[in-house]
Amino acid sequence: MAKIAALLIAAHSLGDFGFQPDWLVRRKKHWLFLFFHGLIHALLAWLLLQAWTCWQVPVLVLITHGLIDGIKLRLPDTTKWFVLDQATHVLILLLIATWLTQSAFLPGFTGRFYQPLVCLGGFLLVTRGAGFLIGKFARRLTVENKLELDGLENGGRWIGLFERALIFILIFIDQAAGIGFLVAAKSILRFEEAKQQKLAEYVLIGTLLSFSVAIALSWLTRWAMAL
């Protein structure tokens, strides 16, 4: 059951954070694009499970993912609703995995390419998935505190993506101590910003959130790969 759930969550990560370009996000309020997004998730779930005769899984994923995203589109685009949306998706996938384990609808499950598929899904979850969470949280802090941020357009987004990718790699090569080097390097590069209290606290909160989520999800991915 755990390996089936891990593959379904990896497929979800690929669908939401790998195969959902910005143009699709902007158009999802139209039912046709929402259906297309759900179809991508259904196809990915079917491909990763590799149980070619099990049509029930893609159908369930298509319906449930479309319903959850359809509801989310009518809610505020905030950190709270993003977390709740993702948690609901994962819960549904766990229920589907449990049902498949207890039924005869998943014949011939071999788990081929299990580790690389879960690794890819986990990598996208750590880098891009966590980036959406942190970006929404950072936007709230910026608005509430009326911060004026100077710098490259999307510069912070790319910095966060690369730092979480490095954390993922360091954990997978058993060099987690190297994360301390990343913290030190970032502290030095942000030294001037530390002289302004609001900006310093903003950077500190964002960095701690980014590192914490990346470390937790990286270890979770490594655990799932060892199943």
KEMAR-186021 format. One record per residue (C-alpha): chain; residue in three letters; residue number from 0; x negated, y negated, z negated. Coordinates in nm, 3 decimals. Example, Ala and Ser with C-alpha at 12.3 -4.5 7.8 and 13.67 -1.06 7.14 Angstrom:
% KEMAR-186021
<node dolo="A" nuke="ALA" kepa="0" c1="-1.230" c2="0.450" c3="-0.780"/>
<node dolo="A" nuke="SER" kepa="1" c1="-1.367" c2="0.106" c3="-0.714"/>
END
This chain:
% KEMAR-186021
<node dolo="A" nuke="MET" kepa="0" c1="0.000" c2="0.000" c3="0.000"/>
<node dolo="A" nuke="ALA" kepa="1" c1="-0.280" c2="-0.242" c3="-0.092"/>
<node dolo="A" nuke="LYS" kepa="2" c1="-0.459" c2="-0.201" c3="0.242"/>
<node dolo="A" nuke="ILE" kepa="3" c1="-0.134" c2="-0.253" c3="0.435"/>
<node dolo="A" nuke="ALA" kepa="4" c1="-0.063" c2="-0.567" c3="0.232"/>
<node dolo="A" nuke="ALA" kepa="5" c1="-0.417" c2="-0.695" c3="0.290"/>
<node dolo="A" nuke="LEU" kepa="6" c1="-0.382" c2="-0.651" c3="0.667"/>
<node dolo="A" nuke="LEU" kepa="7" c1="-0.043" c2="-0.825" c3="0.670"/>
<node dolo="A" nuke="ILE" kepa="8" c1="-0.185" c2="-1.118" c3="0.471"/>
<node dolo="A" nuke="ALA" kepa="9" c1="-0.486" c2="-1.131" c3="0.707"/>
<node dolo="A" nuke="ALA" kepa="10" c1="-0.243" c2="-1.147" c3="1.001"/>
<node dolo="A" nuke="HIS" kepa="11" c1="-0.056" c2="-1.428" c3="0.826"/>
<node dolo="A" nuke="SER" kepa="12" c1="-0.383" c2="-1.617" c3="0.774"/>
<node dolo="A" nuke="LEU" kepa="13" c1="-0.468" c2="-1.579" c3="1.143"/>
<node dolo="A" nuke="GLY" kepa="14" c1="-0.122" c2="-1.697" c3="1.245"/>
<node dolo="A" nuke="ASP" kepa="15" c1="-0.105" c2="-2.001" c3="1.018"/>
<node dolo="A" nuke="PHE" kepa="16" c1="-0.468" c2="-2.113" c3="1.019"/>
<node dolo="A" nuke="GLY" kepa="17" c1="-0.616" c2="-1.969" c3="1.335"/>
<node dolo="A" nuke="PHE" kepa="18" c1="-0.342" c2="-1.971" c3="1.598"/>
<node dolo="A" nuke="GLN" kepa="19" c1="-0.139" c2="-2.275" c3="1.495"/>
<node dolo="A" nuke="PRO" kepa="20" c1="-0.281" c2="-2.580" c3="1.675"/>
<node dolo="A" nuke="ASP" kepa="21" c1="-0.184" c2="-2.934" c3="1.577"/>
<node dolo="A" nuke="TRP" kepa="22" c1="0.050" c2="-2.972" c3="1.875"/>
<node dolo="A" nuke="LEU" kepa="23" c1="0.251" c2="-2.671" c3="1.757"/>
<node dolo="A" nuke="VAL" kepa="24" c1="0.273" c2="-2.805" c3="1.402"/>
<node dolo="A" nuke="ARG" kepa="25" c1="0.411" c2="-3.136" c3="1.531"/>
<node dolo="A" nuke="ARG" kepa="26" c1="0.677" c2="-2.963" c3="1.743"/>
<node dolo="A" nuke="LYS" kepa="27" c1="0.793" c2="-2.690" c3="1.503"/>
<node dolo="A" nuke="LYS" kepa="28" c1="1.109" c2="-2.881" c3="1.410"/>
<node dolo="A" nuke="HIS" kepa="29" c1="1.243" c2="-2.771" c3="1.747"/>
<node dolo="A" nuke="TRP" kepa="30" c1="1.379" c2="-2.417" c3="1.714"/>
<node dolo="A" nuke="LEU" kepa="31" c1="1.201" c2="-2.299" c3="2.030"/>
<node dolo="A" nuke="PHE" kepa="32" c1="0.854" c2="-2.386" c3="1.894"/>
<node dolo="A" nuke="LEU" kepa="33" c1="0.946" c2="-2.246" c3="1.552"/>
<node dolo="A" nuke="PHE" kepa="34" c1="1.047" c2="-1.921" c3="1.722"/>
<node dolo="A" nuke="PHE" kepa="35" c1="0.719" c2="-1.919" c3="1.918"/>
<node dolo="A" nuke="HIS" kepa="36" c1="0.522" c2="-1.963" c3="1.594"/>
<node dolo="A" nuke="GLY" kepa="37" c1="0.713" c2="-1.675" c3="1.432"/>
<node dolo="A" nuke="LEU" kepa="38" c1="0.651" c2="-1.462" c3="1.742"/>
<node dolo="A" nuke="ILE" kepa="39" c1="0.275" c2="-1.519" c3="1.707"/>
<node dolo="A" nuke="HIS" kepa="40" c1="0.292" c2="-1.397" c3="1.347"/>
<node dolo="A" nuke="ALA" kepa="41" c1="0.497" c2="-1.094" c3="1.447"/>
<node dolo="A" nuke="LEU" kepa="42" c1="0.252" c2="-1.002" c3="1.724"/>
<node dolo="A" nuke="LEU" kepa="43" c1="-0.050" c2="-1.042" c3="1.493"/>
<node dolo="A" nuke="ALA" kepa="44" c1="0.108" c2="-0.823" c3="1.223"/>
<node dolo="A" nuke="TRP" kepa="45" c1="0.181" c2="-0.554" c3="1.483"/>
<node dolo="A" nuke="LEU" kepa="46" c1="-0.173" c2="-0.572" c3="1.626"/>
<node dolo="A" nuke="LEU" kepa="47" c1="-0.354" c2="-0.561" c3="1.292"/>
<node dolo="A" nuke="LEU" kepa="48" c1="-0.150" c2="-0.269" c3="1.156"/>
<node dolo="A" nuke="GLN" kepa="49" c1="-0.208" c2="-0.077" c3="1.482"/>
<node dolo="A" nuke="ALA" kepa="50" c1="0.103" c2="0.136" c3="1.425"/>
<node dolo="A" nuke="TRP" kepa="51" c1="0.230" c2="0.088" c3="1.778"/>
<node dolo="A" nuke="THR" kepa="52" c1="0.568" c2="0.258" c3="1.736"/>
<node dolo="A" nuke="CYS" kepa="53" c1="0.658" c2="0.066" c3="1.419"/>
<node dolo="A" nuke="TRP" kepa="54" c1="0.873" c2="-0.211" c3="1.568"/>
<node dolo="A" nuke="GLN" kepa="55" c1="1.035" c2="-0.284" c3="1.229"/>
<node dolo="A" nuke="VAL" kepa="56" c1="0.730" c2="-0.475" c3="1.100"/>
<node dolo="A" nuke="PRO" kepa="57" c1="0.709" c2="-0.742" c3="1.374"/>
<node dolo="A" nuke="VAL" kepa="58" c1="1.086" c2="-0.789" c3="1.364"/>
<node dolo="A" nuke="LEU" kepa="59" c1="1.084" c2="-0.840" c3="0.986"/>
<node dolo="A" nuke="VAL" kepa="60" c1="0.787" c2="-1.077" c3="1.006"/>
<node dolo="A" nuke="LEU" kepa="61" c1="0.950" c2="-1.278" c3="1.286"/>
<node dolo="A" nuke="ILE" kepa="62" c1="1.276" c2="-1.321" c3="1.094"/>
<node dolo="A" nuke="THR" kepa="63" c1="1.134" c2="-1.389" c3="0.747"/>
<node dolo="A" nuke="HIS" kepa="64" c1="0.856" c2="-1.619" c3="0.864"/>
<node dolo="A" nuke="GLY" kepa="65" c1="1.095" c2="-1.820" c3="1.078"/>
<node dolo="A" nuke="LEU" kepa="66" c1="1.343" c2="-1.859" c3="0.792"/>
<node dolo="A" nuke="ILE" kepa="67" c1="1.079" c2="-1.966" c3="0.538"/>
<node dolo="A" nuke="ASP" kepa="68" c1="0.918" c2="-2.215" c3="0.776"/>
<node dolo="A" nuke="GLY" kepa="69" c1="1.258" c2="-2.345" c3="0.882"/>
<node dolo="A" nuke="ILE" kepa="70" c1="1.339" c2="-2.427" c3="0.520"/>
<node dolo="A" nuke="LYS" kepa="71" c1="0.996" c2="-2.579" c3="0.457"/>
<node dolo="A" nuke="LEU" kepa="72" c1="1.035" c2="-2.817" c3="0.752"/>
<node dolo="A" nuke="ARG" kepa="73" c1="1.326" c2="-2.979" c3="0.566"/>
<node dolo="A" nuke="LEU" kepa="74" c1="1.120" c2="-3.036" c3="0.251"/>
<node dolo="A" nuke="PRO" kepa="75" c1="0.856" c2="-3.300" c3="0.169"/>
<node dolo="A" nuke="ASP" kepa="76" c1="0.506" c2="-3.234" c3="0.305"/>
<node dolo="A" nuke="THR" kepa="77" c1="0.341" c2="-3.216" c3="-0.038"/>
<node dolo="A" nuke="THR" kepa="78" c1="0.093" c2="-2.991" c3="-0.219"/>
<node dolo="A" nuke="LYS" kepa="79" c1="0.366" c2="-2.833" c3="-0.431"/>
<node dolo="A" nuke="TRP" kepa="80" c1="0.580" c2="-2.727" c3="-0.136"/>
<node dolo="A" nuke="PHE" kepa="81" c1="0.277" c2="-2.608" c3="0.061"/>
<node dolo="A" nuke="VAL" kepa="82" c1="0.173" c2="-2.377" c3="-0.225"/>
<node dolo="A" nuke="LEU" kepa="83" c1="0.531" c2="-2.255" c3="-0.273"/>
<node dolo="A" nuke="ASP" kepa="84" c1="0.565" c2="-2.191" c3="0.101"/>
<node dolo="A" nuke="GLN" kepa="85" c1="0.246" c2="-1.985" c3="0.116"/>
<node dolo="A" nuke="ALA" kepa="86" c1="0.331" c2="-1.798" c3="-0.205"/>
<node dolo="A" nuke="THR" kepa="87" c1="0.673" c2="-1.706" c3="-0.061"/>
<node dolo="A" nuke="HIS" kepa="88" c1="0.516" c2="-1.577" c3="0.260"/>
<node dolo="A" nuke="VAL" kepa="89" c1="0.271" c2="-1.361" c3="0.062"/>
<node dolo="A" nuke="LEU" kepa="90" c1="0.550" c2="-1.228" c3="-0.162"/>
<node dolo="A" nuke="ILE" kepa="91" c1="0.758" c2="-1.127" c3="0.141"/>
<node dolo="A" nuke="LEU" kepa="92" c1="0.457" c2="-0.953" c3="0.297"/>
<node dolo="A" nuke="LEU" kepa="93" c1="0.394" c2="-0.764" c3="-0.029"/>
<node dolo="A" nuke="LEU" kepa="94" c1="0.758" c2="-0.651" c3="-0.027"/>
<node dolo="A" nuke="ILE" kepa="95" c1="0.725" c2="-0.537" c3="0.336"/>
<node dolo="A" nuke="ALA" kepa="96" c1="0.406" c2="-0.345" c3="0.250"/>
<node dolo="A" nuke="THR" kepa="97" c1="0.581" c2="-0.178" c3="-0.045"/>
<node dolo="A" nuke="TRP" kepa="98" c1="0.878" c2="-0.081" c3="0.172"/>
<node dolo="A" nuke="LEU" kepa="99" c1="0.649" c2="0.062" c3="0.442"/>
<node dolo="A" nuke="THR" kepa="100" c1="0.462" c2="0.269" c3="0.184"/>
<node dolo="A" nuke="GLN" kepa="101" c1="0.783" c2="0.417" c3="0.047"/>
<node dolo="A" nuke="SER" kepa="102" c1="0.940" c2="0.485" c3="0.387"/>
<node dolo="A" nuke="ALA" kepa="103" c1="0.846" c2="0.676" c3="0.700"/>
<node dolo="A" nuke="PHE" kepa="104" c1="0.836" c2="0.372" c3="0.930"/>
<node dolo="A" nuke="LEU" kepa="105" c1="0.456" c2="0.348" c3="0.946"/>
<node dolo="A" nuke="PRO" kepa="106" c1="0.336" c2="0.668" c3="1.113"/>
<node dolo="A" nuke="GLY" kepa="107" c1="-0.029" c2="0.714" c3="1.202"/>
<node dolo="A" nuke="PHE" kepa="108" c1="-0.169" c2="0.427" c3="0.996"/>
<node dolo="A" nuke="THR" kepa="109" c1="-0.548" c2="0.461" c3="1.025"/>
<node dolo="A" nuke="GLY" kepa="110" c1="-0.675" c2="0.125" c3="0.902"/>
<node dolo="A" nuke="ARG" kepa="111" c1="-0.925" c2="0.096" c3="1.188"/>
<node dolo="A" nuke="PHE" kepa="112" c1="-1.137" c2="-0.221" c3="1.182"/>
<node dolo="A" nuke="TYR" kepa="113" c1="-0.989" c2="-0.286" c3="0.837"/>
<node dolo="A" nuke="GLN" kepa="114" c1="-1.292" c2="-0.460" c3="0.685"/>
<node dolo="A" nuke="PRO" kepa="115" c1="-1.372" c2="-0.702" c3="0.973"/>
<node dolo="A" nuke="LEU" kepa="116" c1="-1.004" c2="-0.794" c3="1.012"/>
<node dolo="A" nuke="VAL" kepa="117" c1="-0.961" c2="-0.867" c3="0.641"/>
<node dolo="A" nuke="CYS" kepa="118" c1="-1.292" c2="-1.056" c3="0.640"/>
<node dolo="A" nuke="LEU" kepa="119" c1="-1.179" c2="-1.275" c3="0.931"/>
<node dolo="A" nuke="GLY" kepa="120" c1="-0.843" c2="-1.343" c3="0.767"/>
<node dolo="A" nuke="GLY" kepa="121" c1="-1.011" c2="-1.427" c3="0.437"/>
<node dolo="A" nuke="PHE" kepa="122" c1="-1.260" c2="-1.659" c3="0.608"/>
<node dolo="A" nuke="LEU" kepa="123" c1="-0.981" c2="-1.857" c3="0.772"/>
<node dolo="A" nuke="LEU" kepa="124" c1="-0.791" c2="-1.871" c3="0.444"/>
<node dolo="A" nuke="VAL" kepa="125" c1="-1.097" c2="-2.006" c3="0.261"/>
<node dolo="A" nuke="THR" kepa="126" c1="-1.200" c2="-2.260" c3="0.523"/>
<node dolo="A" nuke="ARG" kepa="127" c1="-0.885" c2="-2.385" c3="0.696"/>
<node dolo="A" nuke="GLY" kepa="128" c1="-0.609" c2="-2.269" c3="0.461"/>
<node dolo="A" nuke="ALA" kepa="129" c1="-0.771" c2="-2.421" c3="0.154"/>
<node dolo="A" nuke="GLY" kepa="130" c1="-0.844" c2="-2.731" c3="0.363"/>
<node dolo="A" nuke="PHE" kepa="131" c1="-0.473" c2="-2.796" c3="0.415"/>
<node dolo="A" nuke="LEU" kepa="132" c1="-0.410" c2="-2.764" c3="0.041"/>
<node dolo="A" nuke="ILE" kepa="133" c1="-0.696" c2="-2.998" c3="-0.053"/>
<node dolo="A" nuke="GLY" kepa="134" c1="-0.607" c2="-3.245" c3="0.222"/>
<node dolo="A" nuke="LYS" kepa="135" c1="-0.250" c2="-3.281" c3="0.095"/>
<node dolo="A" nuke="PHE" kepa="136" c1="-0.370" c2="-3.320" c3="-0.264"/>
<node dolo="A" nuke="ALA" kepa="137" c1="-0.633" c2="-3.576" c3="-0.163"/>
<node dolo="A" nuke="ARG" kepa="138" c1="-0.377" c2="-3.775" c3="0.038"/>
<node dolo="A" nuke="ARG" kepa="139" c1="-0.156" c2="-3.800" c3="-0.271"/>
<node dolo="A" nuke="LEU" kepa="140" c1="-0.448" c2="-3.928" c3="-0.481"/>
<node dolo="A" nuke="THR" kepa="141" c1="-0.537" c2="-4.181" c3="-0.213"/>
<node dolo="A" nuke="VAL" kepa="142" c1="-0.184" c2="-4.320" c3="-0.194"/>
<node dolo="A" nuke="GLU" kepa="143" c1="-0.118" c2="-4.324" c3="-0.570"/>
<node dolo="A" nuke="ASN" kepa="144" c1="-0.447" c2="-4.501" c3="-0.648"/>
<node dolo="A" nuke="LYS" kepa="145" c1="-0.450" c2="-4.725" c3="-0.339"/>
<node dolo="A" nuke="LEU" kepa="146" c1="-0.797" c2="-4.610" c3="-0.241"/>
<node dolo="A" nuke="GLU" kepa="147" c1="-0.958" c2="-4.746" c3="0.072"/>
<node dolo="A" nuke="LEU" kepa="148" c1="-1.187" c2="-4.481" c3="0.213"/>
<node dolo="A" nuke="ASP" kepa="149" c1="-1.459" c2="-4.576" c3="0.460"/>
<node dolo="A" nuke="GLY" kepa="150" c1="-1.637" c2="-4.320" c3="0.673"/>
<node dolo="A" nuke="LEU" kepa="151" c1="-1.606" c2="-4.104" c3="0.980"/>
<node dolo="A" nuke="GLU" kepa="152" c1="-1.259" c2="-4.007" c3="1.095"/>
<node dolo="A" nuke="ASN" kepa="153" c1="-1.191" c2="-3.658" c3="0.954"/>
<node dolo="A" nuke="GLY" kepa="154" c1="-1.542" c2="-3.664" c3="0.806"/>
<node dolo="A" nuke="GLY" kepa="155" c1="-1.427" c2="-3.539" c3="0.466"/>
<node dolo="A" nuke="ARG" kepa="156" c1="-1.224" c2="-3.264" c3="0.631"/>
<node dolo="A" nuke="TRP" kepa="157" c1="-1.527" c2="-3.130" c3="0.819"/>
<node dolo="A" nuke="ILE" kepa="158" c1="-1.754" c2="-3.157" c3="0.515"/>
<node dolo="A" nuke="GLY" kepa="159" c1="-1.505" c2="-2.955" c3="0.311"/>
<node dolo="A" nuke="LEU" kepa="160" c1="-1.469" c2="-2.694" c3="0.585"/>
<node dolo="A" nuke="PHE" kepa="161" c1="-1.845" c2="-2.640" c3="0.611"/>
<node dolo="A" nuke="GLU" kepa="162" c1="-1.899" c2="-2.631" c3="0.234"/>
<node dolo="A" nuke="ARG" kepa="163" c1="-1.627" c2="-2.367" c3="0.189"/>
<node dolo="A" nuke="ALA" kepa="164" c1="-1.771" c2="-2.164" c3="0.478"/>
<node dolo="A" nuke="LEU" kepa="165" c1="-2.111" c2="-2.171" c3="0.305"/>
<node dolo="A" nuke="ILE" kepa="166" c1="-1.953" c2="-2.063" c3="-0.024"/>
<node dolo="A" nuke="PHE" kepa="167" c1="-1.784" c2="-1.771" c3="0.155"/>
<node dolo="A" nuke="ILE" kepa="168" c1="-2.114" c2="-1.663" c3="0.311"/>
<node dolo="A" nuke="LEU" kepa="169" c1="-2.311" c2="-1.701" c3="-0.015"/>
<node dolo="A" nuke="ILE" kepa="170" c1="-2.065" c2="-1.482" c3="-0.204"/>
<node dolo="A" nuke="PHE" kepa="171" c1="-2.071" c2="-1.215" c3="0.065"/>
<node dolo="A" nuke="ILE" kepa="172" c1="-2.451" c2="-1.194" c3="0.068"/>
<node dolo="A" nuke="ASP" kepa="173" c1="-2.464" c2="-1.176" c3="-0.314"/>
<node dolo="A" nuke="GLN" kepa="174" c1="-2.620" c2="-1.521" c3="-0.346"/>
<node dolo="A" nuke="ALA" kepa="175" c1="-2.348" c2="-1.694" c3="-0.547"/>
<node dolo="A" nuke="ALA" kepa="176" c1="-2.617" c2="-1.885" c3="-0.738"/>
<node dolo="A" nuke="GLY" kepa="177" c1="-2.672" c2="-2.083" c3="-0.419"/>
<node dolo="A" nuke="ILE" kepa="178" c1="-2.338" c2="-2.255" c3="-0.480"/>
<node dolo="A" nuke="GLY" kepa="179" c1="-2.517" c2="-2.456" c3="-0.750"/>
<node dolo="A" nuke="PHE" kepa="180" c1="-2.748" c2="-2.590" c3="-0.478"/>
<node dolo="A" nuke="LEU" kepa="181" c1="-2.444" c2="-2.708" c3="-0.280"/>
<node dolo="A" nuke="VAL" kepa="182" c1="-2.309" c2="-2.891" c3="-0.585"/>
<node dolo="A" nuke="ALA" kepa="183" c1="-2.647" c2="-3.058" c3="-0.646"/>
<node dolo="A" nuke="ALA" kepa="184" c1="-2.690" c2="-3.158" c3="-0.281"/>
<node dolo="A" nuke="LYS" kepa="185" c1="-2.341" c2="-3.306" c3="-0.263"/>
<node dolo="A" nuke="SER" kepa="186" c1="-2.397" c2="-3.498" c3="-0.588"/>
<node dolo="A" nuke="ILE" kepa="187" c1="-2.711" c2="-3.658" c3="-0.447"/>
<node dolo="A" nuke="LEU" kepa="188" c1="-2.545" c2="-3.752" c3="-0.118"/>
<node dolo="A" nuke="ARG" kepa="189" c1="-2.249" c2="-3.906" c3="-0.305"/>
<node dolo="A" nuke="PHE" kepa="190" c1="-2.467" c2="-4.096" c3="-0.552"/>
<node dolo="A" nuke="GLU" kepa="191" c1="-2.362" c2="-4.444" c3="-0.434"/>
<node dolo="A" nuke="GLU" kepa="192" c1="-1.991" c2="-4.356" c3="-0.454"/>
<node dolo="A" nuke="ALA" kepa="193" c1="-2.040" c2="-4.249" c3="-0.816"/>
<node dolo="A" nuke="LYS" kepa="194" c1="-2.091" c2="-4.614" c3="-0.910"/>
<node dolo="A" nuke="GLN" kepa="195" c1="-1.721" c2="-4.681" c3="-0.846"/>
<node dolo="A" nuke="GLN" kepa="196" c1="-1.512" c2="-4.503" c3="-1.107"/>
<node dolo="A" nuke="LYS" kepa="197" c1="-1.196" c2="-4.443" c3="-0.903"/>
<node dolo="A" nuke="LEU" kepa="198" c1="-1.388" c2="-4.325" c3="-0.600"/>
<node dolo="A" nuke="ALA" kepa="199" c1="-1.619" c2="-4.111" c3="-0.811"/>
<node dolo="A" nuke="GLU" kepa="200" c1="-1.325" c2="-3.938" c3="-0.980"/>
<node dolo="A" nuke="TYR" kepa="201" c1="-1.155" c2="-3.887" c3="-0.644"/>
<node dolo="A" nuke="VAL" kepa="202" c1="-1.466" c2="-3.719" c3="-0.499"/>
<node dolo="A" nuke="LEU" kepa="203" c1="-1.517" c2="-3.511" c3="-0.816"/>
<node dolo="A" nuke="ILE" kepa="204" c1="-1.158" c2="-3.384" c3="-0.823"/>
<node dolo="A" nuke="GLY" kepa="205" c1="-1.166" c2="-3.299" c3="-0.453"/>
<node dolo="A" nuke="THR" kepa="206" c1="-1.502" c2="-3.122" c3="-0.482"/>
<node dolo="A" nuke="LEU" kepa="207" c1="-1.403" c2="-2.917" c3="-0.787"/>
<node dolo="A" nuke="LEU" kepa="208" c1="-1.073" c2="-2.816" c3="-0.625"/>
<node dolo="A" nuke="SER" kepa="209" c1="-1.247" c2="-2.721" c3="-0.300"/>
<node dolo="A" nuke="PHE" kepa="210" c1="-1.517" c2="-2.517" c3="-0.473"/>
<node dolo="A" nuke="SER" kepa="211" c1="-1.273" c2="-2.347" c3="-0.713"/>
<node dolo="A" nuke="VAL" kepa="212" c1="-1.030" c2="-2.239" c3="-0.441"/>
<node dolo="A" nuke="ALA" kepa="213" c1="-1.313" c2="-2.127" c3="-0.210"/>
<node dolo="A" nuke="ILE" kepa="214" c1="-1.480" c2="-1.917" c3="-0.481"/>
<node dolo="A" nuke="ALA" kepa="215" c1="-1.153" c2="-1.755" c3="-0.591"/>
<node dolo="A" nuke="LEU" kepa="216" c1="-1.037" c2="-1.669" c3="-0.237"/>
<node dolo="A" nuke="SER" kepa="217" c1="-1.384" c2="-1.548" c3="-0.133"/>
<node dolo="A" nuke="TRP" kepa="218" c1="-1.400" c2="-1.304" c3="-0.425"/>
<node dolo="A" nuke="LEU" kepa="219" c1="-1.043" c2="-1.194" c3="-0.355"/>
<node dolo="A" nuke="THR" kepa="220" c1="-1.135" c2="-1.125" c3="0.008"/>
<node dolo="A" nuke="ARG" kepa="221" c1="-1.441" c2="-0.926" c3="-0.098"/>
<node dolo="A" nuke="TRP" kepa="222" c1="-1.227" c2="-0.723" c3="-0.338"/>
<node dolo="A" nuke="ALA" kepa="223" c1="-0.969" c2="-0.652" c3="-0.067"/>
<node dolo="A" nuke="MET" kepa="224" c1="-1.239" c2="-0.538" c3="0.177"/>
<node dolo="A" nuke="ALA" kepa="225" c1="-1.362" c2="-0.282" c3="-0.079"/>
<node dolo="A" nuke="LEU" kepa="226" c1="-1.022" c2="-0.110" c3="-0.108"/>
END
